[in-house]
Structure formats: structure tokens, C-alpha cells
């Protein structure tokens, strides 16, 4: 009876985890998830192995397959756990089969061929409980297969919806994307209203990604399929552009920039919570970089607001999201962008380098 109880508890735990990870459309607070225990360590191992290469194209292609492999791994683990759970329950009632099940390995075999299902009829349940368990396991197998197919379509649908604006942003912001280049392109002749349209589109993008990536955090690991592109870099470029417009110009797209920033900041806050990132309120750029960006905006034709107040305002807004974007970009090994990613090269973050002692001049020997 203890074996049956252990199997029943294990089955309930696996089905509950499947419900939370696949069926539940939003993350539950303080919930246990098998995916969290498996995917994050698996990613760091995968990243360590394949970031050691020297060819960028080969490294990117190897990192890109992690998301689908992680998904298959999760369903493999869930399927194996379900087989183990049912095998424990079946092993506790092995006398209800004809011919009788002699050992646990045979019970595991019966459970595995039932879940798939590949039952050959060599072990037939003859009494009520055994028949009920075989029926329930067959139904569980069909249900898990349906969930796997449904989740696959949902993930790839959300992936396409996320990547379309990322690809479209290339024409405005370049690849890798730059907030300043986005603003410069939008200021060119014939681009009337394009900046407002971009902020409106990315406000909707932020809301869509907020919902899909909180429901299915595995999407974070699905990489963009084009060179020098990463969804986190594109989002960061638009957020930086919105912060610059809000704090350093009197452009008529300020309203759209503010709305986009509010939804984008909501996304940043929730993804920080979902991935348990340890962030700091830091703008993570230098005053000189900001000054150079404002100078380029002025040259492009914007009426800019300069001075300490504008810089302080910009720093305040950027500190809300910069740390999260940097951590995500570094964690995902995203291609380097203008203001998103590894910022260890900044002067105030550099450690003093040790100078090598110059060799003493050789002394001539006489003899």
C-alpha cells in the first residue's frame, strides 16, 4: 500500500506541475516549478559549452537550438515521472494481471507501453483497480501529447509575434539596434509620424511579450533568427529612445513615448520578478555617452533640452530598467548593442591594470 501511495503522490505532483507550467495562463505566486529547476542550470551549462568557440555564426546557431531542446527535455522528464508514478501503483497490485507481473521492471514496462501507448497485450488487467489504472494512464498519455502539441504551437506563435517588430526595427534603428540611430532616422525628411507609430507599436509589443513570457518563461531562451538581432536589445533601444524623447526633447511624440515607457517598465518589473533577477537602480551609462547622444539628436533636427536637470531626469528613468536589460542580455549572451549588454568597459567600472616592469637595459660586457 505504501508503494501505491508514493506513486499516487508523485503522479499528483507531476500533473500539478504540468498544469502550472502549460495550462495556467499566468504565473502563480511562490509556486514550485520543475521547469525552473531544470532549465536555468541547463542553460548555464549549455552557454558555457558553446560560448567557448571563436566563430560567431556557429556559436549563435548552437545557442539557438537550446529553447526547443529544453522544451523536449521538460516533456521527457514529465513523461518519465508519469511512467514511474503509474509503475509504482501497478506494482502494488501486480497480482491483478494475467500473467502476473513478477517484478518492478515489468511493472515499469507495462506502465511505459500504456502511456505511449504501445501495449502489446502481453499483460492483461483482469480486476477493477488494474483496469482503472491502465485506462487512466492511457488517457494521461493522450492528454500529455495534446498539451505538448498545443504548447508547441503557442510558443512558436508567440515567438513569431515577438520577432516581427524586432526585424522591422532594423530599418529604423539598425542591427544591432541603437536608440540614437532610431531617433536620427525618424527625424529624416518623409518620416513624419514614424516615431509615434514606432512607440505605439512597441507599447503593444511590450504588453504582448509581458503576457506570453510570464505565462511561458521558456520563450526567453528562444533566440532571434537574424544576425546581430536580439529581442532584448531591440526593446532596450526603444526604451532608451522613449526616455530620451521624454527627458531631453520637446518633440510631439512625447505622449506616445510616455505610454510606451509605462507599459515597457511594467514588463521589466514583472520579468525581473519572474526570473528572480537581482537588479540595482543604476542608469549604467556615462554622462559623456548621454551628451554625445543629445548632440547627435540636435544635429538631426530635434529641439533638445540640455543641462544637469535633463541628465538627472534621464538617469532617473533609465535606472528603472537598465539593470534588468543588462542582466538579461548578459545571461542570454545577446549580441552587443549600444547601451545594452556588458558594460564592464566603462571607466568607472574598470580595475586598474598592473603595469609590467620594463626590462632593464642590457649592459655590455667587456673582457
CORURVEN-V924453 format. One record per residue. N is the residue number from 1. RES is the residue in one letter. OMEGA is omega in whole degrees, 0 to 359 (* if undefined). Layout:
n = (N & N)
res = (RES & RES)
omega = (OMEGA & OMEGA)
This chain:
n = (1 & 2 & 3 & 4 & 5 & 6 & 7 & 8 & 9 & 10 & 11 & 12 & 13 & 14 & 15 & 16 & 17 & 18 & 19 & 20 & 21 & 22 & 23 & 24 & 25 & 26 & 27 & 28 & 29 & 30 & 31 & 32 & 33 & 34 & 35 & 36 & 37 & 38 & 39 & 40 & 41 & 42 & 43 & 44 & 45 & 46 & 47 & 48 & 49 & 50 & 51 & 52 & 53 & 54 & 55 & 56 & 57 & 58 & 59 & 60 & 61 & 62 & 63 & 64 & 65 & 66 & 67 & 68 & 69 & 70 & 71 & 72 & 73 & 74 & 75 & 76 & 77 & 78 & 79 & 80 & 81 & 82 & 83 & 84 & 85 & 86 & 87 & 88 & 89 & 90 & 91 & 92 & 93 & 94 & 95 & 96 & 97 & 98 & 99 & 100 & 101 & 102 & 103 & 104 & 105 & 106 & 107 & 108 & 109 & 110 & 111 & 112 & 113 & 114 & 115 & 116 & 117 & 118 & 119 & 120 & 121 & 122 & 123 & 124 & 125 & 126 & 127 & 128 & 129 & 130 & 131 & 132 & 133 & 134 & 135 & 136 & 137 & 138 & 139 & 140 & 141 & 142 & 143 & 144 & 145 & 146 & 147 & 148 & 149 & 150 & 151 & 152 & 153 & 154 & 155 & 156 & 157 & 158 & 159 & 160 & 161 & 162 & 163 & 164 & 165 & 166 & 167 & 168 & 169 & 170 & 171 & 172 & 173 & 174 & 175 & 176 & 177 & 178 & 179 & 180 & 181 & 182 & 183 & 184 & 185 & 186 & 187 & 188 & 189 & 190 & 191 & 192 & 193 & 194 & 195 & 196 & 197 & 198 & 199 & 200 & 201 & 202 & 203 & 204 & 205 & 206 & 207 & 208 & 209 & 210 & 211 & 212 & 213 & 214 & 215 & 216 & 217 & 218 & 219 & 220 & 221 & 222 & 223 & 224 & 225 & 226 & 227 & 228 & 229 & 230 & 231 & 232 & 233 & 234 & 235 & 236 & 237 & 238 & 239 & 240 & 241 & 242 & 243 & 244 & 245 & 246 & 247 & 248 & 249 & 250 & 251 & 252 & 253 & 254 & 255 & 256 & 257 & 258 & 259 & 260 & 261 & 262 & 263 & 264 & 265 & 266 & 267 & 268 & 269 & 270 & 271 & 272 & 273 & 274 & 275 & 276 & 277 & 278 & 279 & 280 & 281 & 282 & 283 & 284 & 285 & 286 & 287 & 288 & 289 & 290 & 291 & 292 & 293 & 294 & 295 & 296 & 297 & 298 & 299 & 300 & 301 & 302 & 303 & 304 & 305 & 306 & 307 & 308 & 309 & 310 & 311 & 312 & 313 & 314 & 315 & 316 & 317 & 318 & 319 & 320 & 321 & 322 & 323 & 324 & 325 & 326 & 327 & 328 & 329 & 330 & 331 & 332 & 333 & 334 & 335 & 336 & 337 & 338 & 339 & 340 & 341 & 342 & 343 & 344 & 345 & 346 & 347 & 348 & 349 & 350 & 351 & 352 & 353 & 354 & 355 & 356 & 357 & 358 & 359 & 360 & 361 & 362 & 363 & 364 & 365 & 366 & 367)
res = (X & X & X & X & X & X & X & X & X & X & X & X & X & X & X & X & X & X & X & X & X & X & X & X & X & X & X & X & X & X & X & X & X & X & X & X & X & X & X & X & X & X & X & X & X & X & X & X & X & X & X & X & X & X & X & X & X & X & X & X & X & X & X & X & X & X & X & X & X & X & X & X & X & X & X & X & X & X & X & X & X & X & X & X & X & X & X & X & X & X & X & X & X & X & X & X & X & X & X & X & X & X & X & X & X & X & X & X & X & X & X & X & X & X & X & X & X & X & X & X & X & X & X & X & X & X & X & X & X & X & X & X & X & X & X & X & X & X & X & X & X & X & X & X & X & X & X & X & X & X & X & X & X & X & X & X & X & X & X & X & X & X & X & X & X & X & X & X & X & X & X & X & X & X & X & X & X & X & X & X & X & X & X & X & X & X & X & X & X & X & X & X & X & X & X & X & X & X & X & X & X & X & X & X & X & X & X & X & X & X & X & X & X & X & X & X & X & X & X & X & X & X & X & X & X & X & X & X & X & X & X & X & X & X & X & X & X & X & X & X & X & X & X & X & X & X & X & X & X & X & X & X & X & X & X & X & X & X & X & X & X & X & X & X & X & X & X & X & X & X & X & X & X & X & X & X & X & X & X & X & X & X & X & X & X & X & X & X & X & X & X & X & X & X & X & X & X & X & X & X & X & X & X & X & X & X & X & X & X & X & X & X & X & X & X & X & X & X & X & X & X & X & X & X & X & X & X & X & X & X & X & X & X & X & X & X & X & X & X & X & X & X & X & X & X & X & X & X & X & X & X & X & X & X & X & X & X & X & X & X & X & X & X & X & X & X & X)
omega = (179 & 180 & 178 & 181 & 179 & 178 & 180 & 179 & 179 & 179 & 179 & 180 & 181 & 180 & 177 & 178 & 176 & 179 & 180 & 187 & 187 & 188 & 184 & 187 & 178 & 180 & 176 & 183 & 175 & 181 & 174 & 177 & 176 & 181 & 181 & 180 & 185 & 192 & 184 & 176 & 179 & 180 & 181 & 176 & 179 & 180 & 181 & 182 & 190 & 172 & 182 & 180 & 182 & 181 & 184 & 183 & 180 & 178 & 181 & 181 & 179 & 177 & 184 & 182 & 184 & 183 & 178 & 180 & 178 & 178 & 179 & 179 & 180 & 180 & 174 & 179 & 178 & 180 & 179 & 180 & 178 & 178 & 179 & 181 & 180 & 180 & 177 & 179 & 180 & 181 & 179 & 179 & 185 & 181 & 181 & 178 & 174 & 355 & 182 & 176 & 189 & 185 & 184 & 180 & 177 & 176 & 177 & 178 & 180 & 180 & 182 & 180 & 177 & 182 & 190 & 354 & 178 & 185 & 181 & 180 & 180 & 174 & 187 & 176 & 185 & 183 & 191 & 186 & 179 & 178 & 181 & 180 & 178 & 179 & 181 & 180 & 176 & 178 & 178 & 179 & 178 & 180 & 179 & 178 & 178 & 178 & 180 & 180 & 180 & 180 & 179 & 178 & 181 & 181 & 182 & 173 & 178 & 178 & 179 & 179 & 178 & 189 & 182 & 177 & 179 & 179 & 181 & 182 & 180 & 184 & 181 & 191 & 180 & 178 & 359 & 187 & 179 & 179 & 182 & 177 & 176 & 181 & 179 & 180 & 181 & 180 & 182 & 181 & 180 & 181 & 183 & 176 & 184 & 181 & 177 & 179 & 179 & 178 & 179 & 180 & 182 & 170 & 177 & 178 & 181 & 179 & 180 & 181 & 176 & 182 & 186 & 185 & 172 & 178 & 182 & 182 & 178 & 179 & 179 & 185 & 176 & 186 & 174 & 188 & 181 & 183 & 175 & 179 & 173 & 184 & 182 & 177 & 180 & 177 & 179 & 179 & 180 & 177 & 178 & 178 & 179 & 179 & 178 & 180 & 182 & 190 & 191 & 177 & 170 & 181 & 183 & 176 & 182 & 181 & 178 & 178 & 181 & 179 & 179 & 181 & 181 & 180 & 178 & 179 & 174 & 177 & 180 & 181 & 183 & 179 & 175 & 178 & 184 & 182 & 177 & 179 & 178 & 186 & 176 & 179 & 185 & 179 & 174 & 166 & 181 & 176 & 180 & 177 & 177 & 180 & 178 & 179 & 179 & 178 & 177 & 177 & 178 & 178 & 179 & 177 & 179 & 170 & 189 & 175 & 185 & 176 & 183 & 182 & 180 & 178 & 179 & 179 & 179 & 179 & 180 & 181 & 184 & 179 & 181 & 187 & 189 & 183 & 179 & 181 & 178 & 179 & 179 & 181 & 179 & 179 & 183 & 182 & 181 & 176 & 182 & 178 & 188 & 184 & 182 & 178 & 183 & 180 & 183 & 181 & 183 & 184 & 184 & 179 & 181 & 172 & 178 & 181 & 178 & 181 & 175 & 178 & 180 & 182 & 180 & 181 & 182 & 179 & 179 & 179 & 178 & 179 & *)
